[in-house]
Structures are given as C-alpha cells and as structure tokens.
C-alpha cells in the first residue's frame, strides 16, 4: 500500500522483551564485577561458627612471626564471617616455628625457609581438634644482610597467610 510505512526490526512487544533481557544481563554482569559472591557459612569442628584467635606463641627467631600468623588467621576468619571477640566460647590457639633453611641454589642466590604452624581449636575449655601446617618457600638473597633479611621476612609473611587459610580449611 502506498504511503504506509512498514516497521523494521522486531515488533514492539519483542523489543521490550529484548530490553528486559539486556537489563537483566547488565545487572548480572555488574554484580559479578563488584566483588559480591555467594559463600557457604564457615563451621569448624564441633559445629563452631564463630572463633576468637588468641595470639600464637612465637617459637622462632623472628620477633613478629607469631603476631603475623595471628593477624592472618583473624583476617581469614573475618573474610569468612566467623570472627568473634575475646569472650567467645570457642577459640584458636597455638604456636609458630620458622625453620631456617640452607641455600637452595649454588652460590647462595636463593635461600629456603619453612614455616610450621600448630593450631588447636578449643571449645568450652576442651580441645576439639589440633592440626599442624607446614609451608616452605624460597627467597632471593639481597645485596647485603639487611636486604636478605627483609626478603626473608616478606616470604615468611606470605607463608603465614597461606598457612592461615590451610589451617582454617583443615579445621572445617
């Protein structure tokens, strides 16, 4: 018919369905990119879902290692929504050792270090579980003793974070 104009593309109802689908897809993409995720609630041995981490005893030559492991455990529990205050009926306690390593390459350009974390889950004064986690790593030697010690310290902090995640997984 002359003078009538034919619509191109989908019908109005189909266009609104496409718009709704595109909006839903945009919302899913936005939520996926913002860091939100669905997680399962953390529950340790004995059905405990809230824990306090007592300061771990430092049995190493590194004066800050016990505090570093304690902080890493508290951070992990906070991420999992299971952190509790000092008055909690359940707590995690333990000790930390750093095992001095030998050079792992010829010429002592790379040094080996090991971290051992022993943790006890205590509920109402009774030990429910005990685990020992060991992590090993290498670090480069520095130009002098101060730089080498700094690199060793950084490697031990990285190992402390790894050991904290593994200890909490082992106590689930």
C-alpha positions in Angstrom: 0.0 0.0 0.0 1.5 3.4 -0.9 2.0 5.8 1.9 2.2 3.2 4.7 5.4 2.7 6.4 6.5 -0.7 7.4 8.3 -1.1 10.7 11.7 -2.6 10.6 13.2 -4.8 13.2 11.3 -6.7 15.9 7.7 -5.9 16.9 7.2 -3.5 19.9 6.5 -6.4 22.3 9.6 -8.3 21.2 11.7 -5.1 21.6 10.5 -4.7 25.2 11.4 -8.3 25.9 14.9 -7.7 24.4 15.3 -4.6 26.5 14.3 -6.5 29.7 16.7 -9.3 28.8 19.5 -6.8 28.2 18.8 -5.1 31.5 18.9 -8.4 33.4 22.2 -9.3 31.7 23.7 -5.9 32.6 22.7 -6.4 36.2 24.3 -9.8 36.4 27.5 -8.5 34.8 27.6 -5.6 37.2 27.1 -7.8 40.3 29.7 -10.2 39.1 32.3 -7.4 38.7 31.7 -5.7 42.0 33.2 -8.5 44.2 30.0 -9.9 45.6 29.8 -13.6 45.8 27.8 -16.3 47.5 29.7 -18.2 50.1 29.0 -21.1 52.4 29.0 -20.4 56.1 32.2 -21.4 57.9 31.7 -24.1 60.5 34.7 -25.6 62.4 34.9 -28.9 64.1 32.3 -29.4 66.8 29.8 -27.1 65.0 31.5 -23.9 65.9 30.7 -21.0 63.6 32.4 -18.1 65.5 36.0 -18.2 66.7 38.4 -15.9 68.5 42.1 -16.2 67.6 44.4 -15.9 70.6 47.9 -14.7 70.0 50.0 -17.6 68.7 53.1 -18.3 70.7 56.3 -17.4 68.7 58.9 -20.1 68.9 61.1 -18.7 66.1 63.9 -16.2 65.8 61.7 -13.8 64.0 60.2 -11.5 66.7 57.0 -10.7 64.7 56.1 -14.1 63.3 53.6 -15.1 66.0 51.7 -11.8 65.5 51.8 -12.2 61.7 50.2 -15.6 61.9 47.6 -14.4 64.4 46.7 -11.4 62.2 46.5 -13.7 59.1 44.1 -16.0 60.9 41.9 -13.2 62.2 41.8 -11.7 58.6 40.7 -15.1 57.2 38.0 -15.6 59.8 36.7 -12.0 59.2 36.5 -12.7 55.4 34.5 -15.9 56.2 32.2 -14.1 58.7 33.4 -16.2 61.6 35.4 -13.8 63.7 34.5 -13.4 67.3 35.7 -11.4 70.3 37.8 -12.5 73.2 34.7 -13.5 75.2 33.8 -16.2 72.6 33.3 -19.8 74.0 35.5 -21.1 71.2 39.0 -20.0 70.3 42.0 -21.0 68.2 45.4 -21.0 69.9 48.8 -22.4 69.0 52.5 -21.9 68.2 54.6 -20.9 65.3 58.1 -22.0 64.3 60.3 -20.8 61.4 62.8 -23.4 60.3 66.0 -21.8 59.0 66.9 -23.1 55.6 70.0 -23.6 53.7 70.8 -22.0 50.3 68.6 -23.7 47.7 70.9 -22.8 44.8 74.6 -22.9 44.1 76.2 -19.6 45.1 73.5 -18.9 47.8 71.5 -16.6 45.5 68.2 -18.3 46.6 67.5 -19.2 50.2 64.9 -21.6 51.6 62.7 -21.0 54.6 60.0 -23.1 56.2 57.1 -22.1 58.5 55.3 -24.5 60.8 52.0 -23.5 62.5 50.4 -25.8 65.1 46.8 -24.7 65.9 44.3 -26.0 68.5 40.6 -25.5 68.3 39.3 -25.2 71.9 35.6 -25.2 72.6 34.5 -24.6 76.2 37.9 -25.4 77.5 38.1 -28.7 75.7 40.4 -29.3 72.7 38.2 -30.4 69.7 40.9 -30.5 67.0 44.6 -29.9 66.5 46.4 -29.5 63.2 50.0 -28.7 62.1 50.5 -26.9 58.8 53.9 -26.6 57.2 54.7 -24.3 54.3 58.0 -23.9 52.5 59.3 -21.1 50.3 62.3 -19.6 48.7 63.5 -16.0 48.5 66.4 -14.3 46.8 69.4 -13.2 48.7 69.9 -9.5 48.8 72.9 -7.3 48.2 73.6 -7.2 51.9 72.4 -8.9 55.1 69.7 -6.3 55.7 68.1 -6.7 52.3 68.3 -10.5 52.6 66.5 -10.4 56.0 63.8 -8.1 54.6 63.2 -10.6 51.7 63.1 -13.5 54.2 60.6 -11.6 56.4 58.3 -10.9 53.4 58.4 -14.6 52.4 57.5 -15.6 55.9 54.5 -13.2 55.9 53.4 -14.8 52.6 53.8 -18.3 54.1 51.8 -17.1 57.2 48.8 -16.1 55.0 48.9 -19.4 53.2 49.2 -21.4 56.4 46.3 -19.5 57.9 44.0 -20.4 55.0 45.1 -24.0 55.1 44.7 -24.3 58.9 41.1 -23.0 58.8 40.3 -25.4 55.9 41.8 -28.3 57.9 39.6 -27.4 61.0 36.4 -27.3 59.0 
